[in-house]
Amino acid sequence: MRTKMRLLGFRGAAVKPLNEEAAAELGAELLGEALVFGVGGLCLYLEYLRQAGQSRRREEHLEQTLSDLRQGLERLQSDLEQLRAQGHAQGGAGHAQGGAGHAQGGAGH
């Protein structure tokens, strides 16, 4: 009861002792409210952890996708360099054949 009075702002107020029944009722009410607030706080904390985990997994997935795209781009650039080198090695006749080959390659994709 003293704690309740202090929380309400009554600092120097004298509190007469409660009878057993009233004290038990007040204690049970206080315990029930503490339990409800504790469960609510735990639910909020668990939801925060779930959201943080989802965010972390989403970020990892995006990083993996970006890494895969970069590797694919590097492979395509390497293939392009090889094709250019082959075209230069074949000379002028290779350009005509390369053009026809390019048209056929486009149809294959």
Contacts in CASP RR format, 6 or more apart in sequence:
PFRMAT RR
TARGET T0000
AUTHOR 0000-0000-0000
METHOD contacts of the structure
MODEL  1
MRTKMRLLGFRGAAVKPLNEEAAAELGAELLGEALVFGVGGLCLYLEYLR
QAGQSRRREEHLEQTLSDLRQGLERLQSDLEQLRAQGHAQGGAGHAQGGA
GHAQGGAGH
1 15 0 8 1.000
1 18 0 8 1.000
1 23 0 8 1.000
1 26 0 8 1.000
2 15 0 8 1.000
4 26 0 8 1.000
5 13 0 8 1.000
5 15 0 8 1.000
18 26 0 8 1.000
87 94 0 8 1.000
87 95 0 8 1.000
87 98 0 8 1.000
90 97 0 8 1.000
END
